[in-house]
Amino acid sequence: MSLKKAVLLIVIILLIDQISKIYIKTHLVLNERAFDYNWFQIVFVENEGMAWGTKVSDFISFISDRTAKLFLTIFRIIAVIGISYWLVTSIKKKGSKILIVAIALIFAGALGNIIDSVFYGVLFNDSYSQVATFLPDEGGYDTIFHGKVVDMLHFPMWKGFLPEWIPFIGGDYFTFFEPVFNVADMAISTGIGMLIVFNKRAFGEKKELAENENQSENI
């Protein structure tokens, strides 16, 4: 797979991700539902931390939430730089199509969420009891690097009380699948899933090429 095709895939995912986020942000109030069909819902929430709302400060108690948020955003930027290097290197080394597609998906998803974290705080005002405005005259809801990630996709496929015999959580009310996520999260999860499920195919061609080169050198 060529770099041009990989970039096209990344751009398409970024456009879908950002268009959906900007639409939700500028049309819904925080926690408002735009669509509710039993097992699938569109609900506007904002994520200040990592996956499922987890914050860095939950693990490192001696730093403030704002410092933890800044640390997380910088870490994401460094991670994306590393992923981009991995992508370009894999293309140059003629890695398998599955590998390149998976890395491109992970890169696009990570970059999509970074855009929220870095810029949304200055591009929009807050969504509490109001629909946010893009580039408001009074300024954004926070400073650069302190934006919140917009999530909207919810798949509560099953709701009910768990059987009493299940250890620790038996008898509790449970929802599967509870987290609310976005297109960028889907891209990241899909890319990681491809690397796990198709591990041999993803890295096999590269290994085979290396083995062939070694055999040629030994002849």
N, C-alpha and C positions, 0 to 999 in steps of 0.2 A: 504493500500500500504506500502510495506516495505522500510526501509532506503536504502537497496541495490538497489532496483528498482528506487528509486528517484535519487540516485547518478548516476546510469546508464543513466537516462534521462538527467541529468545535463551535464554529460560528452559528450553525443552525441551532444547536442545543442552547447556546448563550442567548440567542434571539428569543426562542420559545420561553426560556426561563425568565428573562428580564421583562419581556412583554407581559407575561402572566403575572409577575410580581407587581409591576407598575400599575397594571389594570386593577388588581385587587387592592393595592394600596390607595389608589385614587378613586375607588368606587365603593369601598366598604368601610364601616367603622370597625375598630378592633373587636374581635370575637363575634362579629356578625356572620351569619351563614347566607351564602348566595344560592346554594343548592343542597337539598337534603333528600336523598333517595335511599333510605334504609341503610344499605351497606356502603354507600359512597356519598361523601359530603364535601362541599367546598366551604371552608370556614377560615376566616382571616385571623391568624395568630402571628405573633412576632417572637423570635427566638434570640435571646441575648447571649447564649452560650454555644455549647457544642451540640452534639446529637442529643435529641430528646430534652433539650433545655438545660443540660448539665453545664455547670460553670466551673472554670478553673479554680475559683475561690472556694468551691465545695471541697476541693482536695488540698488546697494551700490556704489555710485559714488566716494566715497573718498578712495577707495582701487584700486590698479593697477590691470591690467588684469592678470598678473602673480600670484599675491597674491590671486586673486579671483579664478584662475585655481587651485592653490594648495588647497584652502579652499574647492572647489567643489570635488576634488579627495578624500580628507580626509573624507568629508561628505559621499561620495559614499561608502568608505570602512567601515565606521561605520554602514551605512544602510545595507550593505551586511552581516555584522556580526549579526545585529538584525534579518535579514530575515533568516539566517541560524539557529539561535536559535528558531525562530518561526517554521521552517520546522521540526527540530528535536523534538521539543515539541509536535507538531501536530501528528507526527508519533507515539511517545510514548503514547499519549492519544488516539490513534486509530481514528484519524480524518478521515473524508470521503476521498475517492479517488480523488474526484474533487478538494477538498481543497489542498491536498498534491501535486497533479499535478500542480495546479495553482501556489503554492508557489515555487515549483521546477523550473517552467518556469521563474518566476520573478527573482529568485536567479541566475539562469544560465545567463539570459540576463544582469542583473546588473554586475555580475562578468565578463562577456565577455567585456563589455565596460570599466570596471575598468582596465583590462589587457592593453587595448590601452592607457588609461590615465596614467598609472603608468610606463609602460615599452617601449612603441613604440618610445618615444623620444630618447631613448638611443640605441634601436635595429635597427633603420632605419635612413638613411639620408633623406633630404627633397625631395619632389616630384615636385618641381617647375621646369618646362622645362626639366625634366629628370625622368627616372624610378628609384625609390628608390632601394637601395641595403641593404640587410640584413647584419647586423654587419659590416658596412663599416670601412675601415682602419682609416679614418679621424674622426671617431666618429659619433654619432647620431645628429639629428637636434635640440635636446634640452636635458635638464636634466631629471632625474627620477621625476615622479609625474607631468610632464608637457607635456605628450604626447597628441596627437590629436586622436579622435575617427574616425575610417574609416567607411564611409557610401558609399553605392553603389546602393541600390534598389530604383527605382523611378517609380511611377505609375501615370503619367499625363493623367488620364482617360478622362478628358474633358478640352478643352481650348476654350476661346471665350470671347466676351464682354458681361457683365452683363446687364440686362434690366435697362433702365433709372429710372424706378419707385422704384427700391430697394434703401432704405435710405443709405446715406453716400458712398456706393461703387457702386452705379448704374452708368453704362457706363464705368467702369474700365475693363481692360483686366484681366481675372481670370483663374487660372489653378487649377483643382481639380484632383489629389491630389498633392500639390506642394512639400512637404518635401521629402528629400532623407534620407533613413534609412538603417539599417542593420539587420542581423538575430537576434542579441541580442535585438534590439528594438522590433522586431516582437514577441519574446518570452515574453518580459515584457508586451506588449500590450495584448497578448493573455491571459496571466495569470490574469491580472487585469480584462479583459473582462469576463473571466470565473467566477471570484468572484462576479462581478456585475450581470451578467445574471443568473447564477446558485447559487445565494446567499443562498437560503433556502436549496438547496441540499448540498452545500459546508459546511454549518455550522449546518445543521439539525441533522445529525447523532450524532454529539457531544452533541447538546442540548438534544436529545432524550435519550442518554446514561446517561446524568446528571439527567434527570427527573426520569429515571428508578432507578438510585442509590438512589435518594431522597425517592422514593416510598418504596424501600426495607428497608431503614432505619426507615421509619415510621411504618412499619408492626411490 
